[in-house]
């Protein structure tokens, strides 16, 4: 457990992604995964209004609805930190004032809660003035519907500009950034974006922490994997990816743990990272991830992976 930047929120080292709920995991499977995650000591849930609109027959909000039903069934709202997002669902795919405010109301209703702990701008909207967008997020904080606000998929330049506007106008400030970041996709974050996050004291909560499943170790040359993400994960099967897997295999064997948990532990120990996000559609898959809640690599092990 650790504190998420300046928020005072205590979060586990692994954040459970809700993008599979209502997509590759039905309600019963989702409940089982949520139960197993919290029983293992996890308390940080990540979802979005757009999850999982891309699945046939869905229109968005399915993940939030499932999480809301689970919270109601278990009566454990105060035991978990809930993060959701607005800005990528059809009809709500911008950052205009009315979109942000209405999106929050819809998310609260689906989740069955009176507030969310962390509310993300799911992606930047250059077509809407930052002053308008950030005033809306500030309003939600002042109204008690959102405890803290954060950004996802922002460039370093736009993130710095947003923080400048928030400071100037006295708005609630972003406390975290959610970028794509993992052991085989590092360049986009480890540079100006990381410097901006660190310089402003933000936390990083990376998504695609396992490179869409590649860093679980199940994708190997000549191995066919039946998964909705197989195509995206398999693109990492190059010389670099195989070198990463070789070291992950060795460290996992030495530690008596899983390849996925070593990859997540490396990410959790990177500068500014509070909790990597990873999802699981079954309890068995979750079992590959939860050792990361407690696994701490030595600096030598971290450096070996970083050097590849």
N, C-alpha and C positions, 0 to 999 in steps of 0.2 A: 504494500500500500504506500501511496505517496500523495502529496498535495499537488493539485493541478494549478500551476503557476501562482497567481495572486488570489485565487478564488476561495481558498479554504476548503474546497471540495477534496475529500479523501477518495482516491480512486485506485483500483487494483492495477497491477502492471500489465494486464491484458484486458483490452476492451472487446466485448463481444459484438461483432457486426450483425445487424439485423437484416441485411439485404437479401438473405436467402429465405426469410420467413414469408410464407405466402407465395414463394416461387418454387424452389427445389425442396423446401420443407413445408409440409402442411401444418395445421394447427397442433395436432397431437405431437408430431416430431419436434416442432418448435418449442412447445411446452417442456418436453423432455430435455432438450438442449439447455433451455433457460434454467431449469431446475438443477441440472448437473453442473452448470457453470457457477451458479450461486452457492451450491453446496461445496464446490471446490474452493470457494473464497473470492470469486469474482463479484464485482458490484457495478461495473461500468457498461452501459448498454448504448449502442449507437444505431440510429435508424434515420429515416428521412421520409418526407411526404411522398416522394417519387418511388419508394420501394414498395412493390416491385411491378411498376406499370408496364415494364417491357415484356412480362410474361403473358402468354395468350389468355384472354379472358379477364385480365386485370386492368384496373384503371388508376392505380396508385393508392397509397394509404393502407395496403394490406399488411405490411410489416407493423406499422403503428397499431393497427387494430388488434393484431395477434398479441403484441406486447401488452396492450391495454387490457385485454381479456385475461392474460396471465397475471398481471398486477392485481386485478380485481379478485381473481380466484385465490391468489396466494396472500393477499392483504399485506404486501411487503413494500409499498411505495417508498417508505422512508429508508429502506435498506439499500436502495439502488440509486445510482446517478444516471439520469436519462438525458441523452443528447439526441436532438433531431435537427432537421434542416429544411430550408425553403429555397426554391429558385430553379428547380429542374423538372418539376412536374408540368405537363401540358396544361396551359391555362394559368399556371403559377410560375412560369419560367422566366421571371425577371425579378428585379429588386426594387420595384416601385413601392411606395408607401402602402398603398391599399393591398398589394399582393402580400407583403410581409405581415401586415396586421391580420388579414383574413387567413393567410396560411397558418399562422400561429393558432388562431382560434380553432381551425379545423384539426390541427395536430393535437391540441389539448383534448378536444372532444374524442378523437379516435383513441388516444392514450388513456382517457378517463381520469385525467389528473388536472389539478388547478394551476400547475406550473411545470415547466421543464427546467432542468438544471443548466443545460448548455444548448443554445440555439445558434445554429450556423447559417450564415449566408452560403448557400451550397455552391454558388460560383459567382464570380464578379459579373456585373452588368454595366459595361461602359456606357450604355445608352441612357442610364438613369443617373442623375447627379448624386454623388456620394452623400451630400448633405441631406438629400431626401431619404435615401436608404438608411443612413445611420441614425437619423432622427426617429425613424420608425422602430428600429431595434431599441433605441434608448427609451422610447415610449413603453415598450413591452417590459423592460426592466423596471421602470418607474411604477408601472401598474401591477407589478408582482407576478406577471405571467411567465417571465423568464428570469432566471437568476443571473446568468452570464451569457455574453454573446461571443461569437467566434467566426472565423472565416475559413472557407474551404476553396481550394483551386484558385487562389489569388497569386498574381505575380508579385515579385518583391517590390516593384515600383508602385503597384496599386495598393498593396498592403501598407506600405509606408505612408502613402497618401491618405488612406482611410484612417490610420492611427493619428495622423496630423489633424485631420478634420475632427475626429473625436476629442482630441486634446483641446483644440481651439474652441469648439462649441460646448465643451463640458458634457459630452455624451458618454454613455457607458462604453468602455473600451473593450476591444477584442482581447480575449485572454488566451486564445489558442489558435493554431492554424492546423488544418487537416489537408495535407498534401499527399500525393502518391509518392511513396518512399519505401524501399526495401533493399535487401542485400544485392540484388542484381539490377536495380534501377535507382541510381544514386545521384547522377550528375545534375538533374533538374533541381534537386533540393540542396545539395552540399555546395553551396556557393553563396550568391547574393541573397537568396531566400533564407537560408540558415542564418546568415549574418543579420538580416532584418529581424527575424524571430528572436534571436539571442539578444540583439541590441535593445529590444523593447521588452524583454522579460516575458515573452509569450511561451506557452507550452506547445509542443508538437504532438499531434495524435495522428499518426500515419495510417492511410488506408492502402489496400493492396499490399499489406505487410508480408504476405507470402507469395507475391507475384502471381496472383490468381491461381494459386495451388502449386506452382512449380517448386517452391521451397519446402513443400512437404516431403519431397524426395520421391514421389510416386511416378513422376515423369522421367523416363529414361530412354535412351536410344533403343528403338525397336519395340517399345512397350506401348500398347494401345490402352488409353484410359477413357472410360465412358464418363464424360462429365460435360456439363454445359459450358465449362470454361476451358476445355481441353485445347482448343485452337489458340487461345490467348496465352495459355501457360506454356505450350510447346515451343513458342517462338524463342524461349530462352535456352533451348537445347542447342547451344553453340559452344565454342571452346571455353568462353568465359563462364557460362552457366555450369558446364561440366566440372570446371575447376572448383567452383563454389560448392557444388554437391560433394566433391571428393573430400574437401575439408570438413563440411558439415557431417558427412558420414563418419569420419574419423572421430570428431568431437562428440557426436551423439553416442557412439559406441563406448568411448572412454568414460563418458558421464553416465552411461546407462539410461539414456533418455531418447527422445525422438528428434529427428532431423528438424521438424517444424519448430519445436520448442527452442532449439539452439538458434535457429534463424530469428525467431522472435526475441530471444534474450539479447542477441547482438543488437537488434534494433532498439530495444528498450534501454540499452546502455549507451546510445548515441546522444550527443549533446542536444539538450532541450526536449528530448522525447519523454513524454509522460507515460504513454501507454499505446502500443501498437494495436490496431484493430484487426481482428481475424474472425472469420465466420465458420460455422459448422452446421451441416444439415442433419447430422445424426450425432447421437451420444458417442458413438465409436470415433467419429472424426474429431469431436471435441476432446476426446482423450489424448489425441496427438498434440493438442495445443496447451492444455491446462498446466503441464509442468513448467511452462514459461512464467506462471504466476510467482514462482519461487526460485527459478533457476538464475543464478548469477555467474556469469563467465569470468574467468580471470582476465587480467589485462592482456596477458600473452595470447589467450584464446581470441579475445576481441581483435587484437592487432593482426593475428594470422588471417582472420576473415577479411578485415579491412584492407589488407595488403593485396588481395587478389585483383 
